[in-house]
């Protein structure tokens, strides 16, 4: 079995392409892992507390409007 210079060159080119793709994929995976995770949605208790504060503020505004008249 005899190998030509062309066989050696094409084998080296294919090996380099494989290594380049391999390292690019590793880089992309690391980049995806380093992105900040999305914060979890607020819990029901937090939503209730926020709405309670908003209702209290609206009640104060209504009271102030009523006192003006």
PyMOL Python script that loads the backbone (N, CA, C, O; Angstrom):
from pymol import cmd

cmd.read_pdbstr("""\
ATOM      1  N   UNK A   1       0.855  -1.177   0.000  1.00  0.00           N
ATOM      2  CA  UNK A   1       0.000   0.000   0.000  1.00  0.00           C
ATOM      3  C   UNK A   1       0.897   1.235   0.000  1.00  0.00           C
ATOM      4  O   UNK A   1       1.728   1.390   0.894  1.00  0.00           O
ATOM      5  N   UNK A   2       0.744   2.098  -0.970  1.00  0.00           N
ATOM      6  CA  UNK A   2       1.609   3.256  -1.127  1.00  0.00           C
ATOM      7  C   UNK A   2       0.793   4.531  -0.939  1.00  0.00           C
ATOM      8  O   UNK A   2      -0.294   4.676  -1.498  1.00  0.00           O
ATOM      9  N   UNK A   3       1.331   5.447  -0.148  1.00  0.00           N
ATOM     10  CA  UNK A   3       0.665   6.724   0.082  1.00  0.00           C
ATOM     11  C   UNK A   3       1.376   7.798  -0.717  1.00  0.00           C
ATOM     12  O   UNK A   3       2.605   7.847  -0.769  1.00  0.00           O
ATOM     13  N   UNK A   4       0.596   8.645  -1.327  1.00  0.00           N
ATOM     14  CA  UNK A   4       1.141   9.765  -2.082  1.00  0.00           C
ATOM     15  C   UNK A   4       1.217  11.000  -1.192  1.00  0.00           C
ATOM     16  O   UNK A   4       0.661  11.025  -0.095  1.00  0.00           O
ATOM     17  N   UNK A   5       1.898  12.002  -1.670  1.00  0.00           N
ATOM     18  CA  UNK A   5       1.964  13.272  -0.944  1.00  0.00           C
ATOM     19  C   UNK A   5       0.566  13.892  -0.822  1.00  0.00           C
ATOM     20  O   UNK A   5       0.239  14.509   0.191  1.00  0.00           O
ATOM     21  N   UNK A   6      -0.239  13.722  -1.852  1.00  0.00           N
ATOM     22  CA  UNK A   6      -1.612  14.249  -1.812  1.00  0.00           C
ATOM     23  C   UNK A   6      -2.432  13.608  -0.717  1.00  0.00           C
ATOM     24  O   UNK A   6      -3.247  14.280  -0.084  1.00  0.00           O
ATOM     25  N   UNK A   7      -2.232  12.301  -0.475  1.00  0.00           N
ATOM     26  CA  UNK A   7      -2.947  11.625   0.603  1.00  0.00           C
ATOM     27  C   UNK A   7      -2.562  12.206   1.958  1.00  0.00           C
ATOM     28  O   UNK A   7      -3.422  12.420   2.812  1.00  0.00           O
ATOM     29  N   UNK A   8      -1.284  12.458   2.153  1.00  0.00           N
ATOM     30  CA  UNK A   8      -0.826  13.029   3.411  1.00  0.00           C
ATOM     31  C   UNK A   8      -1.409  14.432   3.620  1.00  0.00           C
ATOM     32  O   UNK A   8      -1.860  14.761   4.718  1.00  0.00           O
ATOM     33  N   UNK A   9      -1.399  15.241   2.586  1.00  0.00           N
ATOM     34  CA  UNK A   9      -1.909  16.608   2.693  1.00  0.00           C
ATOM     35  C   UNK A   9      -3.405  16.606   2.988  1.00  0.00           C
ATOM     36  O   UNK A   9      -3.864  17.350   3.855  1.00  0.00           O
ATOM     37  N   UNK A  10      -4.167  15.780   2.279  1.00  0.00           N
ATOM     38  CA  UNK A  10      -5.607  15.764   2.510  1.00  0.00           C
ATOM     39  C   UNK A  10      -5.931  15.235   3.903  1.00  0.00           C
ATOM     40  O   UNK A  10      -6.888  15.691   4.528  1.00  0.00           O
ATOM     41  N   UNK A  11      -5.147  14.281   4.394  1.00  0.00           N
ATOM     42  CA  UNK A  11      -5.364  13.769   5.746  1.00  0.00           C
ATOM     43  C   UNK A  11      -5.081  14.852   6.779  1.00  0.00           C
ATOM     44  O   UNK A  11      -5.835  15.000   7.741  1.00  0.00           O
ATOM     45  N   UNK A  12      -4.022  15.599   6.597  1.00  0.00           N
ATOM     46  CA  UNK A  12      -3.685  16.680   7.529  1.00  0.00           C
ATOM     47  C   UNK A  12      -4.751  17.773   7.484  1.00  0.00           C
ATOM     48  O   UNK A  12      -5.127  18.311   8.525  1.00  0.00           O
ATOM     49  N   UNK A  13      -5.236  18.102   6.298  1.00  0.00           N
ATOM     50  CA  UNK A  13      -6.279  19.131   6.165  1.00  0.00           C
ATOM     51  C   UNK A  13      -7.551  18.686   6.872  1.00  0.00           C
ATOM     52  O   UNK A  13      -8.175  19.480   7.577  1.00  0.00           O
ATOM     53  N   UNK A  14      -7.942  17.431   6.695  1.00  0.00           N
ATOM     54  CA  UNK A  14      -9.141  16.928   7.366  1.00  0.00           C
ATOM     55  C   UNK A  14      -8.964  16.929   8.880  1.00  0.00           C
ATOM     56  O   UNK A  14      -9.892  17.279   9.609  1.00  0.00           O
ATOM     57  N   UNK A  15      -7.792  16.545   9.359  1.00  0.00           N
ATOM     58  CA  UNK A  15      -7.529  16.549  10.787  1.00  0.00           C
ATOM     59  C   UNK A  15      -7.600  17.965  11.353  1.00  0.00           C
ATOM     60  O   UNK A  15      -8.170  18.177  12.423  1.00  0.00           O
ATOM     61  N   UNK A  16      -7.031  18.924  10.649  1.00  0.00           N
ATOM     62  CA  UNK A  16      -7.078  20.321  11.098  1.00  0.00           C
ATOM     63  C   UNK A  16      -8.512  20.845  11.122  1.00  0.00           C
ATOM     64  O   UNK A  16      -8.897  21.561  12.046  1.00  0.00           O
ATOM     65  N   UNK A  17      -9.303  20.488  10.106  1.00  0.00           N
ATOM     66  CA  UNK A  17     -10.704  20.930  10.088  1.00  0.00           C
ATOM     67  C   UNK A  17     -11.467  20.332  11.268  1.00  0.00           C
ATOM     68  O   UNK A  17     -12.255  21.027  11.908  1.00  0.00           O
ATOM     69  N   UNK A  18     -11.243  19.063  11.557  1.00  0.00           N
ATOM     70  CA  UNK A  18     -11.913  18.407  12.677  1.00  0.00           C
ATOM     71  C   UNK A  18     -11.535  19.088  13.998  1.00  0.00           C
ATOM     72  O   UNK A  18     -12.401  19.362  14.829  1.00  0.00           O
ATOM     73  N   UNK A  19     -10.236  19.359  14.183  1.00  0.00           N
ATOM     74  CA  UNK A  19      -9.793  20.012  15.417  1.00  0.00           C
ATOM     75  C   UNK A  19     -10.375  21.420  15.539  1.00  0.00           C
ATOM     76  O   UNK A  19     -10.765  21.834  16.631  1.00  0.00           O
ATOM     77  N   UNK A  20     -10.436  22.151  14.441  1.00  0.00           N
ATOM     78  CA  UNK A  20     -10.996  23.503  14.476  1.00  0.00           C
ATOM     79  C   UNK A  20     -12.469  23.466  14.874  1.00  0.00           C
ATOM     80  O   UNK A  20     -12.910  24.251  15.714  1.00  0.00           O
ATOM     81  N   UNK A  21     -13.224  22.554  14.272  1.00  0.00           N
ATOM     82  CA  UNK A  21     -14.651  22.428  14.614  1.00  0.00           C
ATOM     83  C   UNK A  21     -14.798  22.022  16.073  1.00  0.00           C
ATOM     84  O   UNK A  21     -15.667  22.542  16.772  1.00  0.00           O
ATOM     85  N   UNK A  22     -13.963  21.105  16.543  1.00  0.00           N
ATOM     86  CA  UNK A  22     -14.022  20.636  17.915  1.00  0.00           C
ATOM     87  C   UNK A  22     -13.798  21.791  18.897  1.00  0.00           C
ATOM     88  O   UNK A  22     -14.558  21.950  19.852  1.00  0.00           O
ATOM     89  N   UNK A  23     -12.752  22.596  18.662  1.00  0.00           N
ATOM     90  CA  UNK A  23     -12.459  23.686  19.580  1.00  0.00           C
ATOM     91  C   UNK A  23     -13.502  24.804  19.498  1.00  0.00           C
ATOM     92  O   UNK A  23     -13.796  25.447  20.506  1.00  0.00           O
ATOM     93  N   UNK A  24     -14.056  25.035  18.326  1.00  0.00           N
ATOM     94  CA  UNK A  24     -15.120  26.038  18.199  1.00  0.00           C
ATOM     95  C   UNK A  24     -16.347  25.596  18.993  1.00  0.00           C
ATOM     96  O   UNK A  24     -16.986  26.411  19.658  1.00  0.00           O
ATOM     97  N   UNK A  25     -16.671  24.327  18.923  1.00  0.00           N
ATOM     98  CA  UNK A  25     -17.828  23.827  19.683  1.00  0.00           C
ATOM     99  C   UNK A  25     -17.589  23.946  21.187  1.00  0.00           C
ATOM    100  O   UNK A  25     -18.495  24.331  21.927  1.00  0.00           O
ATOM    101  N   UNK A  26     -16.383  23.623  21.644  1.00  0.00           N
ATOM    102  CA  UNK A  26     -16.080  23.761  23.071  1.00  0.00           C
ATOM    103  C   UNK A  26     -16.194  25.229  23.489  1.00  0.00           C
ATOM    104  O   UNK A  26     -16.738  25.530  24.552  1.00  0.00           O
ATOM    105  N   UNK A  27     -15.689  26.135  22.663  1.00  0.00           N
ATOM    106  CA  UNK A  27     -15.776  27.562  22.976  1.00  0.00           C
ATOM    107  C   UNK A  27     -17.230  28.027  23.056  1.00  0.00           C
ATOM    108  O   UNK A  27     -17.587  28.799  23.946  1.00  0.00           O
ATOM    109  N   UNK A  28     -18.060  27.564  22.139  1.00  0.00           N
ATOM    110  CA  UNK A  28     -19.473  27.960  22.152  1.00  0.00           C
ATOM    111  C   UNK A  28     -20.184  27.424  23.390  1.00  0.00           C
ATOM    112  O   UNK A  28     -21.012  28.118  23.979  1.00  0.00           O
ATOM    113  N   UNK A  29     -19.866  26.192  23.786  1.00  0.00           N
ATOM    114  CA  UNK A  29     -20.494  25.621  24.982  1.00  0.00           C
ATOM    115  C   UNK A  29     -20.080  26.403  26.224  1.00  0.00           C
ATOM    116  O   UNK A  29     -20.914  26.677  27.087  1.00  0.00           O
ATOM    117  N   UNK A  30     -18.805  26.764  26.325  1.00  0.00           N
ATOM    118  CA  UNK A  30     -18.355  27.563  27.463  1.00  0.00           C
ATOM    119  C   UNK A  30     -19.037  28.931  27.473  1.00  0.00           C
ATOM    120  O   UNK A  30     -19.396  29.444  28.533  1.00  0.00           O
ATOM    121  N   UNK A  31     -19.208  29.506  26.310  1.00  0.00           N
ATOM    122  CA  UNK A  31     -19.850  30.821  26.214  1.00  0.00           C
ATOM    123  C   UNK A  31     -21.309  30.730  26.649  1.00  0.00           C
ATOM    124  O   UNK A  31     -21.815  31.633  27.316  1.00  0.00           O
ATOM    125  N   UNK A  32     -21.984  29.651  26.278  1.00  0.00           N
ATOM    126  CA  UNK A  32     -23.378  29.491  26.683  1.00  0.00           C
ATOM    127  C   UNK A  32     -23.488  29.299  28.192  1.00  0.00           C
ATOM    128  O   UNK A  32     -24.429  29.797  28.811  1.00  0.00           O
ATOM    129  N   UNK A  33     -22.541  28.585  28.788  1.00  0.00           N
ATOM    130  CA  UNK A  33     -22.591  28.353  30.230  1.00  0.00           C
ATOM    131  C   UNK A  33     -22.300  29.624  31.005  1.00  0.00           C
ATOM    132  O   UNK A  33     -22.789  29.779  32.124  1.00  0.00           O
ATOM    133  N   UNK A  34     -21.522  30.536  30.448  1.00  0.00           N
ATOM    134  CA  UNK A  34     -21.124  31.734  31.176  1.00  0.00           C
ATOM    135  C   UNK A  34     -22.193  32.825  31.140  1.00  0.00           C
ATOM    136  O   UNK A  34     -22.064  33.821  31.852  1.00  0.00           O
ATOM    137  N   UNK A  35     -23.229  32.670  30.343  1.00  0.00           N
ATOM    138  CA  UNK A  35     -24.282  33.679  30.308  1.00  0.00           C
ATOM    139  C   UNK A  35     -25.049  33.641  31.616  1.00  0.00           C
ATOM    140  O   UNK A  35     -25.200  32.580  32.221  1.00  0.00           O
ATOM    141  N   UNK A  36     -25.534  34.793  32.052  1.00  0.00           N
ATOM    142  CA  UNK A  36     -26.235  34.860  33.329  1.00  0.00           C
ATOM    143  C   UNK A  36     -27.578  34.148  33.215  1.00  0.00           C
ATOM    144  O   UNK A  36     -28.286  34.315  32.222  1.00  0.00           O
ATOM    145  N   UNK A  37     -27.927  33.365  34.211  1.00  0.00           N
ATOM    146  CA  UNK A  37     -29.212  32.670  34.156  1.00  0.00           C
ATOM    147  C   UNK A  37     -30.373  33.641  34.353  1.00  0.00           C
ATOM    148  O   UNK A  37     -30.224  34.687  34.985  1.00  0.00           O
ATOM    149  N   UNK A  38     -31.495  33.289  33.818  1.00  0.00           N
ATOM    150  CA  UNK A  38     -32.697  34.111  33.941  1.00  0.00           C
ATOM    151  C   UNK A  38     -33.212  33.986  35.370  1.00  0.00           C
ATOM    152  O   UNK A  38     -33.336  32.872  35.878  1.00  0.00           O
ATOM    153  N   UNK A  39     -33.514  35.106  36.033  1.00  0.00           N
ATOM    154  CA  UNK A  39     -34.020  34.999  37.403  1.00  0.00           C
ATOM    155  C   UNK A  39     -35.378  34.304  37.418  1.00  0.00           C
ATOM    156  O   UNK A  39     -36.147  34.421  36.464  1.00  0.00           O
ATOM    157  N   UNK A  40     -35.674  33.584  38.492  1.00  0.00           N
ATOM    158  CA  UNK A  40     -36.957  32.884  38.546  1.00  0.00           C
ATOM    159  C   UNK A  40     -38.109  33.876  38.617  1.00  0.00           C
ATOM    160  O   UNK A  40     -37.942  34.989  39.117  1.00  0.00           O
ATOM    161  N   UNK A  41     -39.260  33.485  38.124  1.00  0.00           N
ATOM    162  CA  UNK A  41     -40.412  34.395  38.194  1.00  0.00           C
ATOM    163  C   UNK A  41     -40.796  34.642  39.653  1.00  0.00           C
ATOM    164  O   UNK A  41     -40.549  33.791  40.508  1.00  0.00           O
ATOM    165  N   UNK A  42     -41.397  35.797  39.946  1.00  0.00           N
ATOM    166  CA  UNK A  42     -41.757  36.087  41.337  1.00  0.00           C
ATOM    167  C   UNK A  42     -42.790  35.081  41.854  1.00  0.00           C
ATOM    168  O   UNK A  42     -43.662  34.608  41.124  1.00  0.00           O
ATOM    169  N   UNK A  43     -42.652  34.783  43.124  1.00  0.00           N
ATOM    170  CA  UNK A  43     -43.584  33.830  43.725  1.00  0.00           C
ATOM    171  C   UNK A  43     -44.930  34.503  43.949  1.00  0.00           C
ATOM    172  O   UNK A  43     -45.059  35.723  43.840  1.00  0.00           O
ATOM    173  N   UNK A  44     -45.907  33.706  44.258  1.00  0.00           N
ATOM    174  CA  UNK A  44     -47.245  34.240  44.500  1.00  0.00           C
ATOM    175  C   UNK A  44     -47.241  35.164  45.704  1.00  0.00           C
ATOM    176  O   UNK A  44     -47.934  36.182  45.721  1.00  0.00           O
ATOM    177  N   UNK A  45     -46.454  34.803  46.716  1.00  0.00           N
ATOM    178  CA  UNK A  45     -46.370  35.648  47.911  1.00  0.00           C
ATOM    179  C   UNK A  45     -45.802  37.021  47.571  1.00  0.00           C
ATOM    180  O   UNK A  45     -46.284  38.035  48.075  1.00  0.00           O
ATOM    181  N   UNK A  46     -44.794  37.058  46.732  1.00  0.00           N
ATOM    182  CA  UNK A  46     -44.210  38.346  46.326  1.00  0.00           C
ATOM    183  C   UNK A  46     -45.226  39.166  45.532  1.00  0.00           C
ATOM    184  O   UNK A  46     -45.327  40.380  45.711  1.00  0.00           O
ATOM    185  N   UNK A  47     -45.972  38.502  44.660  1.00  0.00           N
ATOM    186  CA  UNK A  47     -46.973  39.209  43.876  1.00  0.00           C
ATOM    187  C   UNK A  47     -48.056  39.778  44.782  1.00  0.00           C
ATOM    188  O   UNK A  47     -48.518  40.899  44.570  1.00  0.00           O
ATOM    189  N   UNK A  48     -48.464  39.013  45.792  1.00  0.00           N
ATOM    190  CA  UNK A  48     -49.491  39.485  46.731  1.00  0.00           C
ATOM    191  C   UNK A  48     -48.974  40.695  47.497  1.00  0.00           C
ATOM    192  O   UNK A  48     -49.707  41.666  47.688  1.00  0.00           O
ATOM    193  N   UNK A  49     -47.714  40.646  47.938  1.00  0.00           N
ATOM    194  CA  UNK A  49     -47.143  41.785  48.674  1.00  0.00           C
ATOM    195  C   UNK A  49     -47.069  43.024  47.797  1.00  0.00           C
ATOM    196  O   UNK A  49     -47.380  44.126  48.250  1.00  0.00           O
ATOM    197  N   UNK A  50     -46.663  42.852  46.551  1.00  0.00           N
ATOM    198  CA  UNK A  50     -46.599  43.994  45.630  1.00  0.00           C
ATOM    199  C   UNK A  50     -47.975  44.599  45.400  1.00  0.00           C
ATOM    200  O   UNK A  50     -48.134  45.820  45.401  1.00  0.00           O
ATOM    201  N   UNK A  51     -48.960  43.745  45.204  1.00  0.00           N
ATOM    202  CA  UNK A  51     -50.323  44.244  44.989  1.00  0.00           C
ATOM    203  C   UNK A  51     -50.864  44.923  46.247  1.00  0.00           C
ATOM    204  O   UNK A  51     -51.591  45.911  46.150  1.00  0.00           O
ATOM    205  N   UNK A  52     -50.520  44.408  47.410  1.00  0.00           N
ATOM    206  CA  UNK A  52     -50.966  45.023  48.659  1.00  0.00           C
ATOM    207  C   UNK A  52     -50.400  46.430  48.786  1.00  0.00           C
ATOM    208  O   UNK A  52     -51.108  47.351  49.195  1.00  0.00           O
ATOM    209  N   UNK A  53     -49.143  46.599  48.443  1.00  0.00           N
ATOM    210  CA  UNK A  53     -48.516  47.921  48.498  1.00  0.00           C
ATOM    211  C   UNK A  53     -49.184  48.872  47.504  1.00  0.00           C
ATOM    212  O   UNK A  53     -49.445  50.034  47.817  1.00  0.00           O
ATOM    213  N   UNK A  54     -49.454  48.364  46.308  1.00  0.00           N
ATOM    214  CA  UNK A  54     -50.106  49.208  45.295  1.00  0.00           C
ATOM    215  C   UNK A  54     -51.502  49.622  45.740  1.00  0.00           C
ATOM    216  O   UNK A  54     -51.901  50.772  45.551  1.00  0.00           O
ATOM    217  N   UNK A  55     -52.251  48.684  46.335  1.00  0.00           N
ATOM    218  CA  UNK A  55     -53.602  49.004  46.812  1.00  0.00           C
ATOM    219  C   UNK A  55     -53.533  50.047  47.922  1.00  0.00           C
ATOM    220  O   UNK A  55     -54.348  50.969  47.960  1.00  0.00           O
ATOM    221  N   UNK A  56     -52.554  49.907  48.834  1.00  0.00           N
ATOM    222  CA  UNK A  56     -52.417  50.886  49.919  1.00  0.00           C
ATOM    223  C   UNK A  56     -52.110  52.268  49.345  1.00  0.00           C
ATOM    224  O   UNK A  56     -52.669  53.263  49.805  1.00  0.00           O
ATOM    225  N   UNK A  57     -51.237  52.339  48.354  1.00  0.00           N
ATOM    226  CA  UNK A  57     -50.931  53.629  47.725  1.00  0.00           C
ATOM    227  C   UNK A  57     -52.157  54.221  47.052  1.00  0.00           C
ATOM    228  O   UNK A  57     -52.402  55.422  47.160  1.00  0.00           O
ATOM    229  N   UNK A  58     -52.929  53.395  46.359  1.00  0.00           N
ATOM    230  CA  UNK A  58     -54.139  53.898  45.702  1.00  0.00           C
ATOM    231  C   UNK A  58     -55.167  54.368  46.727  1.00  0.00           C
ATOM    232  O   UNK A  58     -55.855  55.364  46.502  1.00  0.00           O
ATOM    233  N   UNK A  59     -55.275  53.661  47.847  1.00  0.00           N
ATOM    234  CA  UNK A  59     -56.210  54.087  48.889  1.00  0.00           C
ATOM    235  C   UNK A  59     -55.805  55.450  49.457  1.00  0.00           C
ATOM    236  O   UNK A  59     -56.660  56.290  49.736  1.00  0.00           O
ATOM    237  N   UNK A  60     -54.500  55.663  49.624  1.00  0.00           N
ATOM    238  CA  UNK A  60     -54.029  56.965  50.114  1.00  0.00           C
ATOM    239  C   UNK A  60     -54.342  58.060  49.112  1.00  0.00           C
ATOM    240  O   UNK A  60     -54.737  59.159  49.503  1.00  0.00           O
ATOM    241  N   UNK A  61     -54.175  57.781  47.828  1.00  0.00           N
ATOM    242  CA  UNK A  61     -54.477  58.781  46.807  1.00  0.00           C
ATOM    243  C   UNK A  61     -55.962  59.115  46.797  1.00  0.00           C
ATOM    244  O   UNK A  61     -56.340  60.279  46.668  1.00  0.00           O
ATOM    245  N   UNK A  62     -56.809  58.086  46.934  1.00  0.00           N
ATOM    246  CA  UNK A  62     -58.250  58.322  46.961  1.00  0.00           C
ATOM    247  C   UNK A  62     -58.628  59.160  48.185  1.00  0.00           C
ATOM    248  O   UNK A  62     -59.454  60.068  48.094  1.00  0.00           O
ATOM    249  N   UNK A  63     -58.021  58.846  49.321  1.00  0.00           N
ATOM    250  CA  UNK A  63     -58.306  59.596  50.546  1.00  0.00           C
ATOM    251  C   UNK A  63     -57.878  61.048  50.389  1.00  0.00           C
ATOM    252  O   UNK A  63     -58.593  61.958  50.808  1.00  0.00           O
ATOM    253  N   UNK A  64     -56.688  61.272  49.773  1.00  0.00           N
ATOM    254  CA  UNK A  64     -56.233  62.648  49.575  1.00  0.00           C
ATOM    255  C   UNK A  64     -57.155  63.398  48.634  1.00  0.00           C
ATOM    256  O   UNK A  64     -57.442  64.573  48.863  1.00  0.00           O
ATOM    257  N   UNK A  65     -57.627  62.748  47.579  1.00  0.00           N
ATOM    258  CA  UNK A  65     -58.562  63.397  46.670  1.00  0.00           C
ATOM    259  C   UNK A  65     -59.886  63.722  47.356  1.00  0.00           C
ATOM    260  O   UNK A  65     -60.477  64.775  47.118  1.00  0.00           O
ATOM    261  N   UNK A  66     -60.342  62.814  48.204  1.00  0.00           N
ATOM    262  CA  UNK A  66     -61.604  63.035  48.919  1.00  0.00           C
ATOM    263  C   UNK A  66     -61.443  64.190  49.924  1.00  0.00           C
ATOM    264  O   UNK A  66     -62.371  64.973  50.126  1.00  0.00           O
ATOM    265  N   UNK A  67     -60.279  64.288  50.542  1.00  0.00           N
ATOM    266  CA  UNK A  67     -60.062  65.366  51.530  1.00  0.00           C
ATOM    267  C   UNK A  67     -60.002  66.737  50.866  1.00  0.00           C
ATOM    268  O   UNK A  67     -60.315  67.739  51.508  1.00  0.00           O
ATOM    269  N   UNK A  68     -59.612  66.804  49.606  1.00  0.00           N
ATOM    270  CA  UNK A  68     -59.537  68.092  48.918  1.00  0.00           C
ATOM    271  C   UNK A  68     -60.927  68.698  48.711  1.00  0.00           C
ATOM    272  O   UNK A  68     -61.086  69.919  48.693  1.00  0.00           O
ATOM    273  N   UNK A  69     -61.899  67.853  48.558  1.00  0.00           N
ATOM    274  CA  UNK A  69     -63.255  68.379  48.267  1.00  0.00           C
ATOM    275  C   UNK A  69     -63.987  68.758  49.482  1.00  0.00           C
ATOM    276  O   UNK A  69     -65.128  69.212  49.398  1.00  0.00           O
TER     277      UNK A  69
END
""", "prot")
cmd.dss("prot")
cmd.show_as("cartoon", "prot")
cmd.util.cbc("prot")
cmd.orient("prot")
